[in-house]
Amino acid sequence: MTRNASKTAETIAMVRVSESRRPEDGRICNDPYAIRFISQEVLDFAANNPEKYRAFLAQSERLVPGARNSIVARVRFFDDIVKSSIDDGLEQLVILGAGYDTRAYRIKGMDKIKLFEIDHPATQKVKIEKIKEIFNSLPDHVTYIPLDLEVDKLGQRLLESKYDSSKKTLFIMEGLLMYISPEVVDEILSFIVHNSGNGSDILFDYIPLSVVDGTCELEAGQNWQKGVTDAGEPFKFGIKEGATESFLVQRGFTKIKNMTSEDYKKAYFNGKNKDRKVNSLSLFAYAVVE
């Protein structure tokens, strides 16, 4: 990962801002705090150059059609899982690559859950500053762990931070796995399987391996790969098409729920949203530790 705060994290927050500004009966997700994580430079550009900003969005949509809609569907799907997990007795939540995730602060009941936010030190530093600005202090239920997943040992740092390996825990990896190496992905999943309580589960999104290795025949896949590489945050990990269930079973998971673009399009984009396109290369998965 880069040494500066992640630009991708800010881009994703901006997508949440745009969706949250839609009328209540037409938005897929709502994040009232996302706007606080957008730099003044970006806000000023959008406000003072509306035509250029719209042109930028239109160009992004042409390169990877439906990408922004898939991001808001991901937020909604993850939110729904978190809410149902709280209802089912969730004890701990670990957010890996937390970026500017705001679930710790906006989802009802989260203040009763022990939560760990893990991210690259540069990005987390900005996150902490913003949280202090919003709430005047850091919340008691959140432990912030600055960590470079490609360098540091997740398990060691979590356990040192009073993570309880006997408790039912949900691990969220949103917009993360595609940016870390396959070896590190395996290390993370192995730690989860061997160091979490009964009923613990994982929630993540992923892309096809073909987008990572350059063999994707879709123009959108080629454009997406080039875009993240040019931005200095290249894709490193993907799952071979049709192999998600076997990939997770081999690593100790069960009760696997795979959400394709068709699945979340059907689940969330109805009524006035029925014509919104989604990105067929963006997929989500949920699984329980066996």
C-alpha positions as CSV (number, residue, x, y, z in Angstrom):
1,M,0.0,0.0,0.0
2,T,1.1,3.6,-0.5
3,R,2.6,5.6,2.3
4,N,0.1,8.4,1.9
5,A,-3.5,8.2,2.9
6,S,-5.4,6.0,0.4
7,K,-7.0,7.9,-2.4
8,T,-9.2,4.9,-3.0
9,A,-10.7,5.3,0.5
10,E,-11.7,8.9,-0.3
11,T,-13.1,7.9,-3.7
12,I,-15.3,5.3,-2.1
13,A,-16.5,7.8,0.6
14,M,-17.4,10.2,-2.2
15,V,-19.6,7.5,-3.8
16,R,-21.4,7.1,-0.4
17,V,-21.8,10.9,-0.3
18,S,-23.5,10.9,-3.7
19,E,-25.8,8.0,-2.9
20,S,-26.8,9.5,0.5
21,R,-27.9,12.7,-1.2
22,R,-30.5,10.8,-3.2
23,P,-34.2,11.0,-2.0
24,E,-34.8,8.6,0.9
25,D,-37.1,6.4,-1.2
26,G,-34.5,6.1,-3.9
27,R,-31.2,5.5,-2.3
28,I,-29.6,2.2,-1.7
29,C,-27.5,3.2,1.3
30,N,-27.1,6.1,3.6
31,D,-23.9,7.4,5.3
32,P,-24.3,10.8,7.0
33,Y,-20.7,10.9,7.9
34,A,-19.1,10.2,4.6
35,I,-18.9,13.8,3.6
36,R,-16.6,14.5,6.5
37,F,-13.9,12.3,4.9
38,I,-13.7,14.2,1.6
39,S,-10.9,16.7,1.3
40,Q,-11.7,20.4,0.9
41,E,-9.8,20.3,-2.4
42,V,-12.2,17.7,-3.9
43,L,-15.3,19.4,-2.5
44,D,-14.2,22.8,-3.9
45,F,-13.5,21.3,-7.3
46,A,-16.9,19.6,-7.5
47,A,-18.7,22.8,-6.3
48,N,-16.8,25.2,-8.5
49,N,-16.4,23.0,-11.6
50,P,-19.8,21.1,-11.9
51,E,-19.4,20.5,-15.6
52,K,-15.9,19.1,-15.3
53,Y,-16.9,17.0,-12.3
54,R,-19.9,15.5,-14.2
55,A,-17.6,14.8,-17.1
56,F,-15.2,13.0,-14.8
57,L,-18.0,10.8,-13.4
58,A,-19.3,10.1,-16.9
59,Q,-15.8,9.1,-18.1
60,S,-15.5,6.8,-15.0
61,E,-18.8,5.2,-15.9
62,R,-17.8,4.6,-19.5
63,L,-14.6,2.9,-18.4
64,V,-16.1,0.6,-15.8
65,P,-19.9,0.7,-16.3
66,G,-21.9,0.2,-13.1
67,A,-18.9,0.5,-10.8
68,R,-20.4,3.2,-8.5
69,N,-23.7,1.3,-8.3
70,S,-21.9,-1.9,-7.3
71,I,-20.1,0.1,-4.5
72,V,-23.3,1.3,-3.0
73,A,-24.8,-2.2,-3.3
74,R,-21.8,-3.5,-1.4
75,V,-22.3,-0.9,1.3
76,R,-25.9,-1.9,1.6
77,F,-25.2,-5.7,1.6
78,F,-22.5,-5.3,4.2
79,D,-24.7,-3.0,6.4
80,D,-27.5,-5.6,6.2
81,I,-25.1,-8.4,7.3
82,V,-23.8,-6.3,10.2
83,K,-27.2,-5.4,11.4
84,S,-28.4,-9.1,11.3
85,S,-25.2,-10.1,13.1
86,I,-25.8,-7.7,15.9
87,D,-29.3,-9.2,16.3
88,D,-27.8,-12.7,16.3
89,G,-25.5,-11.9,19.3
90,L,-22.3,-10.6,17.6
91,E,-19.6,-9.9,20.3
92,Q,-16.7,-8.5,18.2
93,L,-16.3,-6.8,14.9
94,V,-13.0,-6.6,13.1
95,I,-12.8,-4.3,10.1
96,L,-9.7,-5.0,8.0
97,G,-8.5,-2.2,5.7
98,A,-11.1,0.0,7.4
99,G,-10.4,3.1,5.3
100,Y,-13.2,5.6,5.9
101,D,-15.7,3.0,7.0
102,T,-18.3,4.6,9.3
103,R,-20.3,1.5,10.5
104,A,-18.9,1.9,14.0
105,Y,-20.6,5.3,14.3
106,R,-23.8,5.0,12.3
107,I,-25.3,1.6,12.9
108,K,-27.6,1.1,15.8
109,G,-26.3,-1.1,18.6
110,M,-22.7,-0.9,17.4
111,D,-21.7,0.9,20.5
112,K,-22.3,-2.3,22.5
113,I,-19.9,-4.3,20.3
114,K,-16.1,-4.4,20.8
115,L,-14.8,-3.2,17.5
116,F,-11.3,-3.2,15.9
117,E,-10.4,-1.0,13.0
118,I,-7.2,-2.0,11.2
119,D,-5.7,0.0,8.4
120,H,-2.4,1.4,7.0
121,P,-1.0,4.0,9.5
122,A,-1.2,6.9,7.0
123,T,-4.9,6.3,6.2
124,Q,-5.8,5.6,9.8
125,K,-4.1,8.8,11.0
126,V,-6.4,10.8,8.8
127,K,-9.4,8.7,9.9
128,I,-8.7,9.3,13.6
129,E,-8.4,13.1,13.0
130,K,-11.7,13.2,11.3
131,I,-13.5,11.1,13.9
132,K,-12.2,13.5,16.6
133,E,-13.5,16.4,14.6
134,I,-17.0,14.8,14.3
135,F,-17.4,13.5,17.8
136,N,-14.9,15.6,19.8
137,S,-13.3,12.4,21.0
138,L,-12.7,8.8,20.0
139,P,-15.4,6.3,20.9
140,D,-14.7,3.8,23.7
141,H,-15.9,0.8,21.8
142,V,-13.4,1.2,18.9
143,T,-9.7,0.1,19.0
144,Y,-7.6,1.5,16.2
145,I,-4.7,-0.7,15.1
146,P,-2.3,0.9,12.6
147,L,-1.0,-1.9,10.5
148,D,0.4,-2.7,7.0
149,L,-1.2,-6.1,6.2
150,E,1.6,-6.8,3.7
151,V,4.3,-6.3,6.3
152,D,3.0,-6.7,9.8
153,K,1.4,-9.8,11.4
154,L,-2.3,-9.4,11.9
155,G,-2.8,-12.0,14.5
156,Q,0.0,-10.8,16.8
157,R,-1.2,-7.2,16.7
158,L,-4.9,-8.1,17.2
159,L,-4.1,-10.3,20.2
160,E,-1.9,-7.6,21.7
161,S,-4.8,-5.2,21.4
162,K,-7.1,-7.3,23.6
163,Y,-8.9,-9.1,20.8
164,D,-10.7,-12.1,22.3
165,S,-10.3,-15.2,20.2
166,S,-13.1,-17.0,22.1
167,K,-15.8,-14.6,21.1
168,K,-18.2,-14.7,18.1
169,T,-16.6,-12.3,15.7
170,L,-17.5,-10.9,12.3
171,F,-14.5,-10.0,10.1
172,I,-15.2,-7.4,7.3
173,M,-12.9,-7.0,4.4
174,E,-14.5,-4.4,2.1
175,G,-12.5,-3.2,-0.9
176,L,-9.4,-4.9,0.5
177,L,-8.6,-8.4,-0.7
178,M,-7.9,-7.4,-4.3
179,Y,-5.2,-5.1,-3.1
180,I,-3.1,-7.6,-1.1
181,S,-1.1,-10.6,-2.2
182,P,-2.6,-14.2,-2.3
183,E,-0.2,-15.2,0.5
184,V,-1.4,-12.5,2.8
185,V,-5.0,-13.4,2.0
186,D,-4.3,-17.0,3.1
187,E,-2.6,-15.8,6.3
188,I,-5.6,-13.7,7.2
189,L,-8.1,-16.4,6.5
190,S,-6.1,-18.9,8.4
191,F,-5.9,-16.6,11.5
192,I,-9.6,-16.2,11.4
193,V,-10.3,-19.9,11.2
194,H,-8.0,-20.7,14.1
195,N,-8.6,-17.7,16.3
196,S,-12.3,-16.9,16.5
197,G,-15.3,-18.1,18.6
198,N,-18.1,-20.4,17.5
199,G,-20.3,-18.9,14.8
200,S,-17.7,-16.4,13.7
201,D,-17.9,-15.3,10.1
202,I,-16.3,-13.3,7.3
203,L,-17.7,-10.7,4.8
204,F,-15.7,-9.6,1.8
205,D,-15.9,-8.5,-1.8
206,Y,-13.6,-9.7,-4.6
207,I,-13.0,-9.7,-8.3
208,P,-12.3,-12.5,-10.8
209,L,-8.7,-13.6,-11.1
210,S,-8.9,-12.7,-14.8
211,V,-9.1,-9.0,-14.0
212,V,-5.9,-9.3,-11.9
213,D,-3.8,-11.4,-14.3
214,G,-4.9,-9.4,-17.4
215,T,-6.8,-12.2,-19.1
216,C,-10.3,-10.7,-18.7
217,E,-11.8,-10.3,-22.1
218,L,-14.2,-7.6,-21.0
219,E,-13.1,-4.1,-21.8
220,A,-14.4,-3.0,-18.4
221,G,-12.0,-5.4,-16.7
222,Q,-9.0,-4.2,-18.7
223,N,-9.9,-0.6,-18.0
224,W,-10.4,-1.3,-14.3
225,Q,-7.0,-3.0,-14.0
226,K,-5.3,-0.1,-15.8
227,G,-7.0,2.5,-13.7
228,V,-5.9,1.1,-10.3
229,T,-2.4,0.4,-11.6
230,D,-2.0,3.9,-12.9
231,A,-3.3,5.2,-9.5
232,G,-0.5,3.3,-7.7
233,E,-2.8,0.7,-6.0
234,P,-2.7,-2.3,-8.4
235,F,-4.8,-5.4,-8.0
236,K,-3.0,-8.4,-6.6
237,F,-5.7,-11.0,-5.7
238,G,-8.7,-12.5,-7.3
239,I,-10.7,-15.7,-7.3
240,K,-11.0,-17.9,-10.4
241,E,-14.5,-17.7,-11.9
242,G,-16.8,-20.4,-10.4
243,A,-14.3,-21.3,-7.7
244,T,-15.4,-19.2,-4.8
245,E,-17.1,-21.9,-2.8
246,S,-14.3,-24.4,-3.2
247,F,-11.8,-21.7,-2.4
248,L,-13.5,-21.0,1.0
249,V,-14.3,-24.6,1.8
250,Q,-10.6,-25.5,1.4
251,R,-9.7,-22.8,3.9
252,G,-12.2,-23.9,6.6
253,F,-15.4,-22.1,5.9
254,T,-19.0,-23.2,5.4
255,K,-22.5,-21.7,4.8
256,I,-21.1,-19.7,1.9
257,K,-23.3,-17.1,0.3
258,N,-22.0,-15.7,-2.9
259,M,-23.5,-12.5,-4.3
260,T,-23.1,-12.0,-8.0
261,S,-24.0,-8.7,-9.7
262,E,-27.3,-10.3,-10.8
263,D,-28.1,-11.2,-7.2
264,Y,-27.5,-7.8,-5.8
265,K,-29.1,-6.1,-8.8
266,K,-32.3,-8.1,-8.1
267,A,-32.1,-7.5,-4.3
268,Y,-31.5,-3.7,-4.3
269,F,-32.2,-2.1,-7.6
270,N,-36.0,-2.1,-7.9
271,G,-38.6,0.5,-8.7
272,K,-37.1,3.8,-9.7
273,N,-33.6,2.2,-9.5
274,K,-34.3,-0.7,-11.8
275,D,-32.4,0.8,-14.8
276,R,-29.2,1.5,-12.8
277,K,-26.4,-0.7,-14.2
278,V,-24.0,-2.6,-11.9
279,N,-20.5,-3.9,-12.5
280,S,-20.6,-7.6,-13.3
281,L,-16.9,-8.0,-12.1
282,S,-17.7,-6.9,-8.6
283,L,-18.8,-9.8,-6.3
284,F,-19.5,-10.2,-2.6
285,A,-19.2,-13.3,-0.3
286,Y,-20.2,-14.3,3.2
287,A,-19.1,-17.4,5.0
288,V,-19.0,-19.0,8.5
289,V,-16.0,-20.5,10.2
290,E,-16.5,-24.3,10.1
